[in-house]
Structure formats: structure tokens, C-alpha cells
Amino acid sequence: MRVHVRRKANGSNSCWSLGGSVLSTAITLFAVIAEARGDVRLPAIFSHNMVLQQNRDVPVWGWAAPGEKVMVSFAGHRASATADQSGRWATRLPVPAADGIPGTLVVQGNNQIVRNNAVAGEVWLCSGQSNMQVSLGGVTGGKEATAAAKLPMLRLFQVRMSAAAEPRQDLEGAWAVCSPETAGGFSAVGFFLGRRLHQDLKVPVGVIDSTSGGTAVEAWISRHTLDSDPAMKRLVRPDPEFFKILDQYDRDRAQWEQARAENRRPMPPDPNSPFRGWGYPTSIFYNAMIAPLAPYAIQGAAWYQGEARTGRPEQYAHELSTLIGDWRLAWGSPFTFLVVQLPNIKPTWNWPITREQQQQVARTVSRVGLVVTIDVGGSGDLHPPDKRPVGERLALTAEAMVYGRNVVCSGPVFDTMKLEGNNVRLHFKCTSGGLVARGGGDVNGFSIAGADRKFVPPKAVIEGDTVVVSDKGIARPAAVRYAFEDDPVCNLFNGAGLPACPFRTDDWPLGGSSQ
């Protein structure tokens, strides 16, 4: 095992850097002293103000002297464990249904640990790259939402950005009660997801924000899984490149943390950077920001990523499916996984294919939901500022998939097509309230082609739960596409105000472009 350790100076404070992540000397020394004394310890995720997943036997774990007996209690329920030869202990603690009454988690070994203001509720993990990471204070309506964020039963855990060469046992972060003082620097999407769930379910909700901008999907997958998959193994970087990436990440992280502290959105990646498109690969964020969280009990995860993968979009469905399986294995649970489909953006390259790959994962992998955001992009902004619809659509999808609530969580989804002379009738699912052209007028966003594969904008008419498209110059249509461009002008919605999912009826090679 190669360990990358160096001494760094930061003003008057010294700190250790291991695999690209900074840990304070004081924290390190405290852990060493506690271990020498044999004190029972807990990972950072079990802090004051935590939310424990309700109605479940939740994993609780930590460290103690080998052979030390440990008792854990919460809300009248108890569980015990004995530390193994390495000093690791783990147990499962029954957590009752949420009642909104704060309690105390007590861990008793040779010493006692008390964690106050803990509640039973629903826990969700939010992860991905910059559009999941961007903070509440820097988005549309974020300042107003921050000022009004007096929500004592919404709890926020922000994992400090970090990277590591090997899986870590712990991370930096702590649960915070949602307030105007704590919400502004938290993930905007995560905040809106948690707030909506809290308001609708009327139970405490905990949201974990584990995000880092500019990251590729393989950076969030364990090295074991990457090495076990021939299609993914080739993405693993050799050591010299790997540690250069960790050094670059140390510099980039400072810029991200400053942007968060100032409640502003981050700048796009430097187009001249040699790391652009690499997305910090090879498990470094899994090691530092995911592995230490597992198996903390969660109800599900929300994932907003893909911008860093549009250079090779045809592989994204496999990569994302691999990540989902990897995380479920780490947690030992087939938890619900929600995917945010990429929004619209001015012409780049391959975003329609990436969106198609994201939809494929939702169709083929169990308990995966897709949230369509084709209407809320910033067009020319890599970080579109309107994050409230994204978070609230995630919440609606969770309510329908997980909590059995009778809510509309999806816009129109293409089902089948039927030729009627030179017309094509497109049938849709999820048409609650009927199909509508938002803003009135013509239906926009469709294109049609004959056997020559040349797409033109057709006439499109809504008829009930179908759309009929046609063009006088195409006697026998062969294919129809909707919103299948980087930055489409499209306006098909259902009566619940949710946008239709982009689609195409053909499987023709795209030749590196959406057309």
C-alpha cells in the first residue's frame, strides 16, 4: 500500500495531509490518545443533532479496546457489542417511529459518550458534482430561503471536501440544526429536498451533503469494484498521475470552500487545466467521503452528476449502474437511488446522449428514479441557479417511490408510437392533468425524419394523451425526437406542471452530436 504523506504549512498552523485531505494535528493527537487509553469512540456521523433512520435496526459502530464491551441506547432501546481484536465494534440499534421528540444516544464502555438532541426520522444522502454541491446562499431565492430556514426538525450534515488514496474509517463533519446560520452554505438541492420532505411527511429529516465539484463518476466508486470490472478498470490512474490529481485537488478545494463561505456559485473548471475531463478519477472521493459514511442507515440517495462525463457518454449508463451497485453493497441495502437528469445548456457536445443514458439506468436498475430538469437549465450557465425545482422534484419522486404518497412526480414519458399515413401518433404515460404546451401556443421541441435520417421541425398537435406530429415533406416518417439537443426549445408538460422527458424513437448512430 502506498501512503502519500507530507507536512504542510498554512499560516501559523501546521497540519498533516494524507492522500490530498487535511486533518488537524489536534484531532489526530486526540484520536491517538483516546486509542491508547482504550476509550470507546464514535465516527463523526454520530454527532449531536443527528437523525437516526426511523423504524429500523440501524448500524452503530466505533472503536474501543480489544475485547471491550459496549452498550448503546436510544429512546428506551438498547444494543450491545464487543470490540474485536482490531478494536472495531458494531451493533444494530432498534430505532422507533419518529415522534419529533429529541432524545439522547448513549454509548457506554470503559467511558461514556453522550450525543444530545438526536431524533428519529428520515435520512437522505445527496452526492455528485458541482450542481449538487452549489450552496443555498448562491442560488435563485437562496438568500430568502436561508433567512427563513428556522427548521429545528431538519438536520444537515455537510461532509468536508476531501480526497484519499485509500478508504478511510472516518471523515470530518457534524450534524447541524437547520437555521439561517447553518443553511446558507449547505447544498441547495439537498436543502430543498429535505425541506419538502419535512413539510410533506411531517417527520424529522436528515440530509447528508457529500459532494465535490468537477468530479467523474469513477471517483465515487470503490477501487475494488473498479478493478473487478473490465470496462471500468481502464479508468484507474497509475500512481504518478494519481498523486498529481490529489495535489491539484488540494488547490481546487480551497477555491470551492471559499465560494461556499461567501454564498456564491463556483466558477466553471479552467478549460486550460490538464485535469479538465479527468474529473479526479480513481476512487478518491469514495475513499474519503463515502466509505466512512457506510453503513449509516439512510432511506435513499440523490445523485446529480454527469457533466464531467459527456466526453464519453455511451458508457455512462454502465458507469452509473456500477456506482449504484457499489454503494448498495457498501451499505448492505438496496436503498432507493434518485438520479437528476442533466438540464439544458447551450451547445456543447453529447448532453442528449448522457440524458438518454441516465434514463436508461432508471428503466433498467431496480428502485431508481429519474428527475427531469430540461426546463430549469441556465442555457449558457454550467451551474443553473434555479435549484428549488430540482430539490422539490426529488422530494416528490421519493414520496411516490418510497413513502407511497399519491403525488404526481413525473412529467410525460414517451410510451409508444404509431404510424397513421404520414402522421406519427406518440402515446405518453404520466399525463396527469393532460398534456399541455406550457405558455400556450404551438408545441415545441419535436423533430421528425424519414429514411434519409434528416430531421426537420414538424407540426405537432396535442390530442388527448397523445401528440400527433407530421411534415408535408416526409411521406413515411421513420423517427421522432423530442428535446434531443443540448439546449432545446421545448414546452411539453403535463397538467401537474412537470416537463416531458427527452426521448428519441430511433437508435441511429449520432456521430458525436445530437443530430
RAWO-V137435 format. One record per backbone hydrogen bond with DSSP energy under -1.0 kcal/mol. CO is the residue of the C=O (numbers start at 0). NH is the residue of the N-H. If there is no record, write none. Layout:
CO_NH + CO_NH
This chain:
3_18 + 5_16 + 7_14 + 9_12 + 12_9 + 14_7 + 15_22 + 16_5 + 17_20 + 20_17 + 22_15 + 23_27 + 24_28 + 25_29 + 26_30 + 27_31 + 28_32 + 29_33 + 30_34 + 31_35 + 32_36 + 33_38 + 37_64 + 40_62 + 42_45 + 44_46 + 46_49 + 49_118 + 51_120 + 55_57 + 55_94 + 57_92 + 59_90 + 61_88 + 62_40 + 64_67 + 67_82 + 69_80 + 70_107 + 71_78 + 72_105 + 73_76 + 76_73 + 78_71 + 80_69 + 82_66 + 83_86 + 86_63 + 87_83 + 88_61 + 90_59 + 92_57 + 94_55 + 102_117 + 104_114 + 105_72 + 106_112 + 107_70 + 110_108 + 112_106 + 114_104 + 115_48 + 117_102 + 118_51 + 120_53 + 121_205 + 122_298 + 123_207 + 124_301 + 125_209 + 126_303 + 127_211 + 128_131 + 128_132 + 129_133 + 133_187 + 134_137 + 135_138 + 138_141 + 140_144 + 141_145 + 142_146 + 143_147 + 145_148 + 147_149 + 148_150 + 150_153 + 152_204 + 153_177 + 154_206 + 155_175 + 156_208 + 171_159 + 175_155 + 177_150 + 178_182 + 182_185 + 183_136 + 185_135 + 186_190 + 187_191 + 188_192 + 189_193 + 190_194 + 191_195 + 192_196 + 193_197 + 194_198 + 195_199 + 196_200 + 197_201 + 203_121 + 204_154 + 205_123 + 206_156 + 207_125 + 208_158 + 215_218 + 216_219 + 217_220 + 217_282 + 218_284 + 218_285 + 221_225 + 222_226 + 223_227 + 225_228 + 228_231 + 228_232 + 231_234 + 232_235 + 237_241 + 238_242 + 239_243 + 240_244 + 241_245 + 242_246 + 243_247 + 244_248 + 245_249 + 246_250 + 247_251 + 248_252 + 251_255 + 252_256 + 253_257 + 254_258 + 255_259 + 256_260 + 257_261 + 258_263 + 259_262 + 269_272 + 272_275 + 274_277 + 274_278 + 278_215 + 282_286 + 283_163 + 283_287 + 284_288 + 285_289 + 285_290 + 286_167 + 289_292 + 289_293 + 292_295 + 298_335 + 299_124 + 300_337 + 301_126 + 302_339 + 303_128 + 305_308 + 308_311 + 311_314 + 312_315 + 314_318 + 315_319 + 316_320 + 317_321 + 318_322 + 319_323 + 320_324 + 321_325 + 322_326 + 323_327 + 324_328 + 325_329 + 326_330 + 327_331 + 327_332 + 332_334 + 335_300 + 336_368 + 337_302 + 338_370 + 349_353 + 350_354 + 351_355 + 352_356 + 353_357 + 354_358 + 355_359 + 356_360 + 357_361 + 358_362 + 359_363 + 360_364 + 366_336 + 368_338 + 370_340 + 372_375 + 377_379 + 378_345 + 384_139 + 384_386 + 386_390 + 387_391 + 388_392 + 389_393 + 390_394 + 391_395 + 392_396 + 393_397 + 394_398 + 395_399 + 396_400 + 397_401 + 397_402 + 398_404 + 404_406 + 411_500 + 412_428 + 415_426 + 417_424 + 419_422 + 422_419 + 423_468 + 424_417 + 425_466 + 426_414 + 428_412 + 430_433 + 431_494 + 433_494 + 435_492 + 436_439 + 443_490 + 444_482 + 446_480 + 447_455 + 448_477 + 448_478 + 449_452 + 455_447 + 458_469 + 460_467 + 462_465 + 464_427 + 465_462 + 466_425 + 467_460 + 468_423 + 469_458 + 470_473 + 478_448 + 479_504 + 480_446 + 481_502 + 482_484 + 485_344 + 490_437 + 491_499 + 492_435 + 493_496 + 497_493 + 502_481 + 509_512
